[in-house]
C-alpha cells in the first residue's frame, strides 16, 4: 500500500507549480469509439496535468469530449467499444496499462469521481451509510463497525445534519443537495489523491450549488486533494479553479491559469464563449442589447474538418487553418491550439 | 399602469394532493402556489425566478389556463378568462403559447418540422389550407431556419435548431404572450445566446409579451424588464430588473443573487450566502417561509406572513417584515470587465470581421 500524507500543507505553501511533481499527468490521450462506420475519435490529443491541492477545470459544451476524457482517466469506458491510447500517469504510475482488477483497487481509493446526478449514482436499495461503509471496507479493510463509524464521520464532515440518523436513510429520502453531499462523502471517505467531479452542481439550485462548491474547496484545503472539475459553466470554473483547459470538438484548444483565460484568452473559441456569456451588463438607455453569438454549431464526430476544428465558426480564420494547428506554448504556463496567436496582435 | 395589461393574475392559489388515506380522501396537500398576483404588460418581459419546487412552472401554467386555479382569477386584456368552458379556453390558449425547456421531448418525433409548425395553423384554422405551406416557410425563416428543412424530422436537428422549431410552432398561433419555461437551460452557451437574441428580435418585431421562467440570473438580467422572485409558492419580491437584481431587498433575493457564480476569476472566501436546505413544500414553515434560513429572522417572522409591499423609500415590493430596517445589501460581485485590448478583440470576433 502506498504511503499517503494524511495532512498536507494548505496550497499556498506548496512549491511553485513548475517545481511540483504533477499528481496526474495525461499525455496525448485519445479515445476512439468503434462504430459500424469505423472508429470515431471522440477525444483527440488531450494533454493535462494536475498538482496536489490544486483544481483543474475542464470547460466545454456538450459533445466537446470533456466527460469522455474524465471517464477515460478513471478507466471507466467499456473496453470492448472504446479504444483509449496515450498516457495517463498517476504519481508516476501508468494507468492505461493496468488490468481491471488493479484499477478497481485504485478507484474509490486513490482516485474518486462525483457525477452530475447523484440519484443515478447511488443505489436506491441500500442505506447511504452502508454505501459509504462498503467503499471504506473494500479499500481499508477492518470490520463493519469501524467502516460504519467512518461513514457517519464523513457525513458529518460534509455537513449532513444529524449524520447518525441520515446514515440510516435510503437515497430517496434525501434532497438533491443532501444526496450530492453523500456522493462527496463517499468519494472522499478513503482520502483520495485525485477527485474527478463531472458537473457536480449542474443539477442543483444556486444556493445549494454555492454550499457544495464551498464544501469541496474546504475539503481540498484540508486534505490537499487534486481536483479535476468538469463543467460547462464558465462562472463556476472562474470561482473554483486554478488552471483551465478549454475543450472543443474533442480537443483541448487552450490551457492556461484561470486568470489568463478570462483576461487574455488565446484561442478564438474561448474568446467567443466569454463574449456570449449573459451577464449583468450595463444597459444603454434602457435598450436591450443583443448578446454576441458564436455563429454555427459544433461539427459532428464523423464530419470533423481536417484542419482546425473551429475554423468553420471562426472569424479569424486564414488559409493556414486548413492544416491542423498544434498545441503550442503561448506564454508562461499556457498553451493554445491556434495558428493566429498571439490574438492580441489582431486587435491592434 | 393604466394601459390594459395583457395578462393580469389576482390571488392565484393552487394545491396538489400528495397523500391519500385508505378511502382515497386527501390527507396531505402541497401548496404549489399561494396567493400570487402579477401582471404582464404589452411588449414587456416579466421574469419569474426561484429554485426548483418554488411553484414558478405551476404559476406559468395557471396563467395560461392549462391548470385551473383553486382560487383567484386570470384576466386577459381586462376580460376574465379563468373558469371558462373548454371551447372559450381554446381561444385563450391560442393567444398565450408555451415554450418548454427541453426541445427534445417537446416535439413529436414522427412529425416533420413543417408538420409541427403547421399544426397550430390547422387547429386554430388561422390560414387557409392552400396558404399553409407558404406560412410555414415564413415562420421558419422568422426563427432562422431554412424553408427546405421543413421535410426533416426533429432528430435531424441540433438542440438549438429544435428550440427554434418550438418557437416557430408557438408563433404560428399568433400569440400575444409567450410563457417561456426555462427556454435555454438545456442549450450550450454559444447556442443559448442565439436563442435569447431571437426571442428579443421577435418581441420587438411582433410586439410580444413574455413571462420568462428561469433559474439563471445571468439570462434573466439579459431578458427581463421586471423580475418576480418566488420562494415556496409565494412571491417574495417583485420590481424592475435593476431594483431586484442590483439592490435586492428581501433576504432570500439577496442570498440568490450572492450565490450565483460570476465569471470573475478568483476563489470565493467565506461561508456560502445561505445555509440549509429548502424546507419541504408539504409542510412549509409558518409565518415567513424563509425564516428558517434567514440571518435576520426574529419572532414576528415565525408568526406572521409579511405583506408584499414597497418600502418607505419606494422601489421593489418585498415580503419582509424588516424591509425598511435591513442593512443595505452588499453590491453583487461584478463580472470581470474586459481590458480595452480584449474588448476590441471581442468586438472583432463577434462582428465577424477578419483582421
Interface residues (C-beta under 8 A of the other chain):
Chain A: X61 X62 X175 X176 X177 X178 X205 X206 X207 X208 X209 X210 X211 X213 X214 X217 X232 X233 X234 X235 X236 X238 X239 X240 X258 X259 X261 X262 X263 X264 X265 X268 X271 X272 X273 X274 X275 X276 X277 X278 X279 X280 X281 X288 X290 X291 X292 X293 X294 X295 X297 X298 X315 X316 X317 X318 X343 X344 X346 X347 X348
Chain B: X51 X52 X158 X159 X160 X188 X189 X190 X191 X192 X193 X194 X196 X197 X200 X215 X216 X217 X218 X219 X221 X222 X223 X245 X246 X255 X256 X258 X259 X260 X261 X262 X263 X264 X265 X266 X267 X268 X271 X272 X273 X274 X275 X277 X278 X332 X334 X335 X336 X338 X339 X341 X342 X344 X345 X346 X348 X349 X350 X351 X352 X353 X354 X355
